[in-house]
Amino acid sequence: MHVNWTALGSVFAVSVLVTLLVTVLFAFGVVAQGKGRNVVALGSFAVCGVVTLLGIAVILA
Amino acid sequence: MDPALLVVVVVATALAFDFTNGFHDTANAMATSIATGALRPRTAVALSAVLNLVGSFLSVEVAKTISGGIVDDAKITPAVIFGGLIGAIIWNLITWYVGLPSSSSHALFGGLIGATWVASGIDAVHFAKVVEKVLVPAVAAPIVAGLVAAGATYLTYRLTRNGDTKTVERGYKAGQVVSASLVSLAHGTNDAQKTMGIITLALIASGSLAAGSGPPIWVIISAGVAIALGTYLGGWRITHTLGKKLTTIEPPQGFAAQTSSAVVILASSHVGFALSTTHVCSGGVMGSGLGRAPRGVRWGVFGRMALAWLITLPAAGAVGAVAGMVAERGTVGVIIVAAVGVLVSLGIWLASRRRPVRPEHVVDEIAPQAEPHEIKVA
């Protein structure tokens, strides 16, 4: 019985990396926005968006 | 029965299953957004429907897993596939009626495996492939989604604890619109393909397509449209369970749960894992509950749900086996199975009308929670 551990491991690694990166960046953006630091907030949201789009592109490539 | 007519019946039944898959799984993407008030129910299902349609065009790996891996396409007939589909539809409707977020995918696999096993023998089922592509992801995916969502939720609350409460609430509600959209897109890349795979398998079994072929474009379009229509009609019963009963959800939790679920589903679609998006999303919701306050998770509801997860594959397999065996007997068999399928579906629908769950019911219960309030760190 064959289990593709490499594929399973890659799904786990990608999930941890992308999710934590997106949630941390988004949290920074929201907190910065609350403190009136709009440039920092916009930067965080923008990087968050880029990571999301890049993740989708890599996953679906 | 004329083989061409039988293929038409199988395609129509597969699209009917796809439709039930859509309304059964509406909750996966939208339950947490509706529960936190980030989206109005009708807006949520419309957005989800469009993105499911888009997602169905993005990948065909899962469709190939189903059409070319789980059962031997040389040993089955369209009648067997028809029996398997009826088994899957009946199980989907039963779990929808009782509001259980069980897996439409496992209902489909169970129905197909059961029907093939009984009609064509145990050798016609590729159990090694079933384990690799279905069972292992079925166990691993919700655990991964749960762990990742728990970590993401914990981090989110730690990072935002000193933030302005109203801004945090508003920001995460906006974020949830994006994360819910991602889950809908991911759902389209995985679940719409299961029907594509089944139709492709039926076309291969009837000799209309060569073995190893991918889904033709008309199959991709029709499967995408069917799941989008089902999604738009919305499965409010399951939305109610996933959005309210499992754990009380706040916008940051919903965002973390949806982001982790979307990434797990998209990554799995890429490697051809035909996993259950329902299990992944439920795992994400559970994880987000654990990440915020473990005592807030309603373990009784989770236990009931986990039981449904365990019995879905064998239960749909048993119904599929009986249906496949009868359908294999010829035209009369197919007509009997179709008649039973229609009668049972009609009975469940009529029973559901006595105790309807509509969008306004879900919103009424959610309204008090939708107001901004203090967010507590676990």
Chai-1 contact restraints between the chains, C-beta under 6 A:
chainA,res_idxA,chainB,res_idxB,connection_type,confidence,min_distance_angstrom,max_distance_angstrom,comment,restraint_id
A,M1,B,A128,contact,1.0,0.0,6.0,A-B,restraint_1
A,M1,B,V131,contact,1.0,0.0,6.0,A-B,restraint_2
A,H2,B,E132,contact,1.0,0.0,6.0,A-B,restraint_3
A,V3,B,E132,contact,1.0,0.0,6.0,A-B,restraint_4
A,V3,B,V136,contact,1.0,0.0,6.0,A-B,restraint_5
A,N4,B,E132,contact,1.0,0.0,6.0,A-B,restraint_6
A,A7,B,V271,contact,1.0,0.0,6.0,A-B,restraint_7
A,L8,B,A140,contact,1.0,0.0,6.0,A-B,restraint_8
A,V11,B,A267,contact,1.0,0.0,6.0,A-B,restraint_9
A,V11,B,S268,contact,1.0,0.0,6.0,A-B,restraint_10
A,F12,B,V144,contact,1.0,0.0,6.0,A-B,restraint_11
A,V14,B,A267,contact,1.0,0.0,6.0,A-B,restraint_12
A,S15,B,V144,contact,1.0,0.0,6.0,A-B,restraint_13
A,S15,B,V148,contact,1.0,0.0,6.0,A-B,restraint_14
A,S15,B,V263,contact,1.0,0.0,6.0,A-B,restraint_15
A,S15,B,V264,contact,1.0,0.0,6.0,A-B,restraint_16
A,S15,B,A267,contact,1.0,0.0,6.0,A-B,restraint_17
A,V16,B,V148,contact,1.0,0.0,6.0,A-B,restraint_18
A,V18,B,V263,contact,1.0,0.0,6.0,A-B,restraint_19
A,T19,B,V148,contact,1.0,0.0,6.0,A-B,restraint_20
A,T19,B,A152,contact,1.0,0.0,6.0,A-B,restraint_21
A,T19,B,T259,contact,1.0,0.0,6.0,A-B,restraint_22
A,T19,B,S260,contact,1.0,0.0,6.0,A-B,restraint_23
A,T19,B,V263,contact,1.0,0.0,6.0,A-B,restraint_24
A,L20,B,A152,contact,1.0,0.0,6.0,A-B,restraint_25
A,V22,B,T259,contact,1.0,0.0,6.0,A-B,restraint_26
A,T23,B,A152,contact,1.0,0.0,6.0,A-B,restraint_27
A,T23,B,T156,contact,1.0,0.0,6.0,A-B,restraint_28
A,T23,B,A256,contact,1.0,0.0,6.0,A-B,restraint_29
A,F26,B,G175,contact,1.0,0.0,6.0,A-B,restraint_30
A,A27,B,T156,contact,1.0,0.0,6.0,A-B,restraint_31
A,A27,B,L159,contact,1.0,0.0,6.0,A-B,restraint_32
A,A27,B,T160,contact,1.0,0.0,6.0,A-B,restraint_33
A,V30,B,V168,contact,1.0,0.0,6.0,A-B,restraint_34
A,V30,B,G171,contact,1.0,0.0,6.0,A-B,restraint_35
A,V31,B,T160,contact,1.0,0.0,6.0,A-B,restraint_36
A,V31,B,G163,contact,1.0,0.0,6.0,A-B,restraint_37
A,Q33,B,T167,contact,1.0,0.0,6.0,A-B,restraint_38
A,G34,B,G163,contact,1.0,0.0,6.0,A-B,restraint_39
A,G34,B,D164,contact,1.0,0.0,6.0,A-B,restraint_40
A,G34,B,T167,contact,1.0,0.0,6.0,A-B,restraint_41
A,I59,B,L266,contact,1.0,0.0,6.0,A-B,restraint_42
A,I59,B,A267,contact,1.0,0.0,6.0,A-B,restraint_43
A,I59,B,H270,contact,1.0,0.0,6.0,A-B,restraint_44
A,L60,B,L58,contact,1.0,0.0,6.0,A-B,restraint_45
A,L60,B,S59,contact,1.0,0.0,6.0,A-B,restraint_46
